[in-house]
Amino acid sequence: MKEFEGKVALITGGSSGIGRATALAFAQKGAKIVIASRREKESQETVAMIKEIGSEAIFVKTNISQAIEVENLVNQTINTYGRLDYAFNNAGVEGILGPSIEQTESNWNHIIDINLKGVWLSMKYQIPEMLKNGGGAIVNNTSVAGLIGIANFSIYCASKHGVIGLTKAVALEQATAGIRINSICPGLIQTDMAYRIIGKDDDSKFKAQFMAAHPIGRFGKSEEIANPVVWLCSDAASFITGHSLTIDGGYTVQ
Ligand SMILES: NC(=O)c1ccc[n+]([C@@H]2O[C@H](COP(=O)([O-])OP(=O)(O)OC[C@H]3O[C@@H](n4cnc5c(N)ncnc54)[C@H](OP(=O)(O)O)[C@@H]3O)[C@@H](O)[C@H]2O)c1
């Protein structure tokens, strides 16, 4: 019997990158998967990959920044699979990067609504369902930008610092209820988002700057985030809650 057989995991931002890799990692351990994101084609590709490895999955088209859509997402999860055990609240955007004084109110609202409000809304609707099963585990995806400042990423940094604080407070609220809530802080991981930031060009200025920031000498892979997320949800991490796990190739220890 696989470790997560009979369990249900909800992954926001499962249409690509870290979310897709984590959905597959949960599925490998036998969990049924709910993918929540906006792009239909890419999300259905993730669903097909999960089915190929022998598990079950559905896609619920969701804009994570809208309460009514997040409520619908959790309702669809329960209507389809009858329970919710794990959630990886991963959906996020980098928005428009640049000096803070040049930022617009609409870019602020866009980033904060998805990266911070989206995580709050997700937990708001996920937790009551987990309580019905006597517990569960949630991992929220933040970033090294939730731990340190990065010039030209001010709104993104604010959103990700916010997720760490939110995670700690909600973890305390649920500590005796059997729901463990942690966050992860990845360094630069090779995904669409990373390539939008550093460019695909080998000699891009940003690529060299970010590479130098990773003492391990390379960028991370989505699977190197997926495995710690699955571990944090497993019984092997049963005494860990409210923690921010840094997975950054040494970025923040310099
Ligand atoms: N890559 C990195 O270097 C890095 C480092 C640290 C942290 N992170 C964090 O990791 C998370 C995943 O990013 P990624 O690197 O895997 O990039 P990605 O491939 O661009 O994935 C972002 C995911 O978020 C989803 N998403 C964005 N806005 C959404 C919304 N309003 N509602 C629902 N889903 C939404 C996207 O799906 P749709 O477009 O289909 O909606 C997509 O699945 C983000 O929170 C990011 O901040 C990334």
The ligand as an SDF file (V2000), in Angstrom:
LIG
                    3D

 48 52  0  0  0  0  0  0  0  0999 V2000
   10.7400   29.5550   -9.7750 N   0  0  0  0  0  0  0  0  0  0  0  0
   11.3300   30.1250   -8.7550 C   0  0  0  0  0  0  0  0  0  0  0  0
   12.5280   30.4740   -8.8240 O   0  0  0  0  0  0  0  0  0  0  0  0
   10.5950   30.3420   -7.4750 C   0  0  0  0  0  0  0  0  0  0  0  0
   11.3400   30.6340   -6.3270 C   0  0  0  0  0  0  0  0  0  0  0  0
   10.6760   30.8260   -5.1260 C   0  0  0  0  0  0  0  0  0  0  0  0
    9.3020   30.7240   -5.0720 C   0  0  0  0  0  0  0  0  0  0  0  0
    8.5960   30.4480   -6.2050 N   0  0  0  0  0  0  0  0  0  0  0  0
    7.1450   30.3510   -6.0860 C   0  0  0  0  0  0  0  0  0  0  0  0
    6.7210   29.0990   -6.5850 O   0  0  0  0  0  0  0  0  0  0  0  0
    5.3540   29.2000   -6.9860 C   0  0  0  0  0  0  0  0  0  0  0  0
    5.1980   28.4990   -8.3240 C   0  0  0  0  0  0  0  0  0  0  0  0
    5.9280   29.1920   -9.3130 O   0  0  0  0  0  0  0  0  0  0  0  0
    6.7610   28.4740  -10.4680 P   0  0  0  0  0  0  0  0  0  0  0  0
    8.1460   28.8830  -10.3030 O   0  0  0  0  0  0  0  0  0  0  0  0
    6.3990   27.0480  -10.5300 O   0  0  0  0  0  0  0  0  0  0  0  0
    6.2420   29.2680  -11.7570 O   0  0  0  0  0  0  0  0  0  0  0  0
    5.0810   29.0020  -12.7990 P   0  0  0  0  0  0  0  0  0  0  0  0
    5.3880   27.8190  -13.6200 O   0  0  0  0  0  0  0  0  0  0  0  0
    4.8330   30.3140  -13.4680 O   0  0  0  0  0  0  0  0  0  0  0  0
    3.8220   28.6240  -11.8970 O   0  0  0  0  0  0  0  0  0  0  0  0
    2.9650   29.5560  -11.3300 C   0  0  0  0  0  0  0  0  0  0  0  0
    1.6570   28.8370  -11.0860 C   0  0  0  0  0  0  0  0  0  0  0  0
    0.7580   29.7150  -10.4030 O   0  0  0  0  0  0  0  0  0  0  0  0
   -0.5010   29.6590  -11.0640 C   0  0  0  0  0  0  0  0  0  0  0  0
   -1.2270   30.9020  -10.8680 N   0  0  0  0  0  0  0  0  0  0  0  0
   -0.7830   32.1620  -11.0490 C   0  0  0  0  0  0  0  0  0  0  0  0
   -1.7670   33.0420  -10.7810 N   0  0  0  0  0  0  0  0  0  0  0  0
   -2.8540   32.3100  -10.4110 C   0  0  0  0  0  0  0  0  0  0  0  0
   -4.1780   32.6360  -10.0250 C   0  0  0  0  0  0  0  0  0  0  0  0
   -4.6090   33.9120   -9.9440 N   0  0  0  0  0  0  0  0  0  0  0  0
   -5.0200   31.6300   -9.7120 N   0  0  0  0  0  0  0  0  0  0  0  0
   -4.6260   30.3400   -9.7980 C   0  0  0  0  0  0  0  0  0  0  0  0
   -3.3870   29.9730  -10.1610 N   0  0  0  0  0  0  0  0  0  0  0  0
   -2.5100   30.9520  -10.4690 C   0  0  0  0  0  0  0  0  0  0  0  0
   -0.1500   29.4080  -12.5300 C   0  0  0  0  0  0  0  0  0  0  0  0
   -1.2280   28.7980  -13.1880 O   0  0  0  0  0  0  0  0  0  0  0  0
   -2.1770   29.5280  -14.2800 P   0  0  0  0  0  0  0  0  0  0  0  0
   -1.3450   30.5260  -15.0020 O   0  0  0  0  0  0  0  0  0  0  0  0
   -2.6420   28.3800  -15.1200 O   0  0  0  0  0  0  0  0  0  0  0  0
   -3.2890   30.1400  -13.4770 O   0  0  0  0  0  0  0  0  0  0  0  0
    0.9910   28.4200  -12.3910 C   0  0  0  0  0  0  0  0  0  0  0  0
    0.5090   27.1020  -12.2630 O   0  0  0  0  0  0  0  0  0  0  0  0
    5.0140   30.6810   -6.9770 C   0  0  0  0  0  0  0  0  0  0  0  0
    4.2740   30.9980   -5.8150 O   0  0  0  0  0  0  0  0  0  0  0  0
    6.3740   31.3540   -6.9060 C   0  0  0  0  0  0  0  0  0  0  0  0
    6.3260   32.6210   -6.3050 O   0  0  0  0  0  0  0  0  0  0  0  0
    9.2080   30.2500   -7.3990 C   0  0  0  0  0  0  0  0  0  0  0  0
  1  2  1  0
  2  3  2  0
  2  4  1  0
  4  5  1  0
  4 48  2  0
  5  6  2  0
  6  7  1  0
  7  8  2  0
  8  9  1  0
  8 48  1  0
  9 10  1  0
  9 46  1  0
 10 11  1  0
 11 12  1  0
 11 44  1  0
 12 13  1  0
 13 14  1  0
 14 15  2  0
 14 16  1  0
 14 17  1  0
 17 18  1  0
 18 19  2  0
 18 20  1  0
 18 21  1  0
 21 22  1  0
 22 23  1  0
 23 24  1  0
 23 42  1  0
 24 25  1  0
 25 26  1  0
 25 36  1  0
 26 27  1  0
 26 35  1  0
 27 28  2  0
 28 29  1  0
 29 30  1  0
 29 35  2  0
 30 31  1  0
 30 32  2  0
 32 33  1  0
 33 34  2  0
 34 35  1  0
 36 37  1  0
 36 42  1  0
 37 38  1  0
 38 39  2  0
 38 40  1  0
 38 41  1  0
 42 43  1  0
 44 45  1  0
 44 46  1  0
 46 47  1  0
M  CHG  2   8   1  16  -1
M  END
$$$$
